[in-house]
Amino acid sequence: MSMNLPNKAIFLDRDGTINEGPPYINRIDQLDILPESFEGLRLLGGLGFKLIIITNQSGIARQYLSEKTLKTIHKHLLAEFKKRKIKIHDIFFCPHHPDEKCRCRKPQTLMIKKATLQHKIDLKSSYMIGDNECDIELGQKTGLKTILVLTGLGKKTRKNKSLKPHYVAKHLLDAAKWIKGTSKKTVSFREDN
């Protein structure tokens, strides 16, 4: 008889966190996965986390790419990780322009809420990793532990001293090693004091 315990997850920004590349990637050949991403995600998957990408893709609203093209790019991204035995459990994206004031564009919380319901995520034992203020703000709004990576826009984002992530990492692998180190210090099935 299984107890159906909730899952822990790593919510990941895409651009600037997992991959480098120009803003509004609209072709597969622009998808330049950062070398540390492979080892970092493999480590996090090995720690039992579900890996879920949460990404703003206003390039769709700006007509730089179609939703179909975005799905093709994501299919390629998933295949690249699968080749290296890394499972990305899901990708959630917001296609809206910032002016639309939707409920899904980070730092709004709808994508996290949908992912949490769909994958039965325990937010208290989960993390948000990203290079942008909106990633850290989203994590804080939803009760996730937050990690700012210094890839992508991370160095610029770090200058905002009012932003208080739990950890600042050089890149995704550094973030994964920090999570591994902190998870060793916690006891299973026990919440922090």
N, C-alpha and C positions, 0 to 999 in steps of 0.2 A: 504494500500500500504506500503510494508516494504522498508526501506532505504538501506538494505543490507550492514550494517556497518561491517568493518573488525573486526576480533576476536582478543582478547588478549590471550596470551599463557604463560604457564610455561614450558620451555624446561628443562627436568630433565635427568641428568646422572643416570645410573642404579646402577652399582656396587660401593659400598662405599657411596652412597647417599641415595638410596631407600632401598637397602639391604646390609647386611654384608655378608661375605662368602669368600671362597678361591678365588684366581685368576682363571680365566677360569672355571667358573661354568659349569659343564656338566651333572648334574643330578638335578632333582627337589628337592631332599632332601637337597641339598647344598644351596638352595635359602632361606636365613634367613632374612626376611623383618624386618628392624629396627622398634621397637615399635612406635617411633615418626612419622614414615612415614604415618601411617594410619590417624592419627588426622591432620597432616600437609596437606596431600593431600585433605582430606575432607574439610578443611578450605579454601584451594586455589580454589577448585571446587565451593564452596559456594560463593566465591568472583567473580565468572563468568569467570574464566580462563579455557581455554582448557589445558589439561594435556598431554604433549607429551614427550615420552622417546626418548633420542638421545644417542645411546651407541656404543662404539667401541667393536667389538667382534672378535678380531684377533685369538681367540681360534679356529675358523673355519679354517682359513688359516694354523694354526699350527697343525691342525688335532686332536685337543683335543675333538672336538665335531662336529657334522654335522649341516647343516642349519636346517634340519628337527628336530633335538634335540633342537636346540635353539628355534624354533617356539613352540615346546611342552612346554618348560620352560616358554616362554612368555605367552602362553595360560593359564598355571597354575597361573602365576603372575596376569594376568588380572582377572581370576576367584576369586582369593583371595581378590582383591580390590572390585570386583562387589558384593561379599558377604557382604561387609561393606558399600555398596552403594556409592562407589567411581568409577567414570568413567575415565579411561585412554583412551584418544581419539585416540592415535596412538603410535606405536613404530617404530622408524627408527634405523637400525643398519648397521655398516660397518663390513663386514666379512674379510677385507683384512689385510695382514701382513704389519707392518710399512714400511718395505723395498719396498713395491709395489708403494709407493708414489701416492696413489689414491687421488681423489678429495673429497672423503666422510669421510675419517678417521679424527676425531677431532684432531687438531683444524681447519682442512679444513672445508669449509662451505656448501658442497653439501647437507648434510642431512637437515640442517636448511632451505636451499633454497627450497628443495622439500616439506618440511612440510609447509612452508610459502605459497607456491602456492596451495597446496592441501587443506589447511584449511583456506586460506584467512586471514593470521595473520598480524596484525599490530606490527611490531618489536619494535617500539618506546614505546609501552605500555606493552611489554613482558619482560620476565626474563629468564636467564639461571642459573640453580642451579647445582653445582657439587663439587666434592672433589679433583679434579685434575687440574693441570695447563692448560691442554688442554681444559677443560670446560670453564675456565675463559677467555682464549685466544679466543675460539670460540665465546663466548658472546661478547667480545670486537670487534672482526672482523665484527660481524653482527649487531652491534648497540643495543644489548640487555643490560638491567641492569643485573649485575652479582652478584651472591652470592656464596661464598665459604663456604661449610659446613665442620665442623671439625671431621666428621665421616670418615671412610675409610682412605684414604691418606691425608685427610684435614690438619692434624697437621703438617705433613711433607711439604705439599704444602705451608702452611702459612709462612714457613721459607724463601720462595722466596720473598724478600722485593720489587722486581721490579714488582711483580704482584699486581694490585690494584683493587680488587673487590669492588663493591659498599657497600657490607656488608659481615662480617664474622659471620656465625651462628653456634651455638653449634650442631644443627641437623636440619632436615627438618621442624619440627614443629616451631622451633625458626625462621627459614627463613620465614615461612608462616605468623607468627605473625608480623614480621618486614614488610613484604609486605602489610599486612592488615593495619598496622599503617601508612605506607607511602601513601597508596591509599586513605586513608581518607583525606589526606592533599591536594590531587589534585582535581581539578574541572572537572566534566565530559565534554567530547568533547573539552577540551582545552589543548593545548600542553604546556609543561614547558617553562618558560621564558628563 
